[in-house]
Amino acid sequence: MSSTIERLPSRPATPAPPVVPTLPTPPDLSDWAEAGFPVMDTVPETHGVHVEERLTDGTYVLRAELPGMDSAEDIEVTVTERFLTVRAERGARTAAGKSGTAIRYGHCTPLPAGAKGGEATAEYHRGVLTVVMPVAAT
């Protein structure tokens, strides 16, 4: 055996892998609001709502399809400072010994800047809810 020790050439230092994995960046809350209120999706038997929105000539119009509702009394429209929320619920119907099912809808959408929620009007006709509100020029 030889008493000589060979030294290995030095290698450049490489960073150690992170101990905690890098997590994806959470989505922006405004993206969630535009896609519909996320909590509505977790409520059992709550159906999404097909919504059409438009902003023309200082007026914001939202049309939401809510089939199966008996009357406007089954629908709740809430306007806050920045959001419009629609909830609709029809209880289970029974006819001639047959059981029916309850229907629940829910949707939340951000309002355009300058929307005057206090002046909003809503009308429900043939399964379609129409909400109209003026929007101040910005």
C-alpha positions in Angstrom: 0.0 0.0 0.0 1.0 3.5 -0.7 1.1 6.2 1.9 0.3 8.9 -0.7 -3.2 10.3 -0.7 -4.6 11.6 -3.9 -6.8 14.6 -3.8 -9.7 14.9 -6.2 -10.0 18.1 -8.3 -12.5 20.5 -6.7 -15.9 20.9 -8.2 -17.9 24.0 -8.4 -20.5 24.3 -5.6 -24.0 23.5 -6.8 -27.0 24.9 -4.9 -28.9 22.3 -2.8 -32.4 21.7 -3.9 -35.0 23.6 -1.9 -36.3 21.8 1.2 -39.8 23.2 0.7 -41.2 22.7 -2.8 -42.2 25.8 -4.7 -46.0 26.2 -4.7 -47.9 27.6 -7.6 -49.0 31.2 -7.3 -52.7 31.4 -6.3 -55.0 33.0 -8.7 -56.0 36.7 -8.4 -59.2 37.1 -6.4 -60.7 39.3 -9.2 -60.3 36.3 -11.5 -62.3 34.2 -9.1 -65.0 36.9 -8.9 -65.3 37.1 -12.7 -65.6 33.3 -13.0 -68.4 33.3 -10.5 -68.4 33.2 -6.8 -66.4 30.1 -5.8 -68.4 29.3 -2.7 -71.5 28.8 -4.8 -69.8 25.8 -6.5 -69.3 24.1 -3.1 -73.0 24.3 -2.0 -74.7 21.0 -2.7 -77.1 21.0 -5.6 -76.4 24.6 -6.6 -76.3 25.0 -10.4 -74.3 27.5 -12.3 -76.1 30.3 -14.1 -75.8 31.2 -17.8 -75.2 34.9 -17.7 -74.9 37.5 -20.5 -73.6 41.0 -19.6 -73.3 44.2 -21.6 -72.4 47.8 -20.9 -73.7 50.3 -23.5 -74.5 54.0 -23.4 -74.1 54.3 -19.6 -76.3 51.3 -18.8 -75.2 47.9 -17.4 -77.5 45.0 -18.3 -77.2 41.4 -16.9 -79.4 38.6 -18.2 -79.4 35.4 -16.3 -81.2 32.2 -17.3 -83.1 30.8 -14.3 -85.4 28.1 -15.6 -87.9 26.4 -13.3 -88.5 29.3 -10.9 -92.2 29.9 -10.1 -92.0 33.6 -9.7 -89.7 36.5 -8.9 -90.3 35.7 -5.2 -88.0 32.7 -5.6 -85.1 35.0 -6.7 -82.8 37.2 -4.6 -80.7 39.9 -6.2 -78.1 41.6 -4.0 -76.1 44.6 -5.1 -73.1 45.7 -3.0 -70.5 48.3 -3.7 -68.7 46.2 -6.2 -70.7 43.0 -6.8 -74.0 41.8 -8.1 -75.1 38.4 -6.6 -78.0 36.3 -7.9 -79.5 33.5 -5.8 -82.6 31.5 -6.8 -84.2 28.6 -5.0 -87.4 26.6 -5.7 -88.4 24.0 -3.1 -89.3 20.4 -4.0 -92.6 20.0 -5.7 -94.9 17.0 -5.1 -97.8 16.1 -7.4 -100.0 13.0 -7.4 -97.7 11.2 -5.0 -94.5 11.8 -7.0 -91.6 13.6 -5.4 -89.9 16.5 -7.0 -86.5 18.0 -6.6 -85.4 21.4 -5.3 -83.5 23.7 -7.7 -80.9 26.2 -6.5 -78.9 28.6 -8.7 -76.2 31.0 -7.7 -73.9 33.6 -9.4 -71.8 36.6 -8.4 -70.2 39.0 -10.8 -68.2 42.2 -10.3 -69.9 45.5 -11.3 -68.3 48.0 -13.7 -66.8 51.1 -12.1 -69.4 53.8 -11.5 -72.4 51.4 -11.4 -75.3 52.8 -9.4 -76.6 49.8 -7.5 -79.2 51.8 -5.7 -81.0 52.6 -9.0 -81.0 49.0 -10.3 -84.2 47.4 -11.5 -84.9 43.7 -12.0 -87.5 41.8 -13.9 -88.1 38.0 -14.2 -90.0 36.8 -17.3 -90.2 33.3 -18.8 -87.1 31.9 -17.1 -84.9 34.9 -17.7 -83.9 37.5 -15.0 -82.9 40.9 -16.4 -81.1 43.4 -14.1 -80.6 46.9 -15.4 -78.6 49.7 -13.7 -77.2 53.0 -14.8 -73.4 53.5 -14.8 -71.8 57.0 -14.2 -69.3 58.1 -16.7 -65.8 57.7 -15.3 
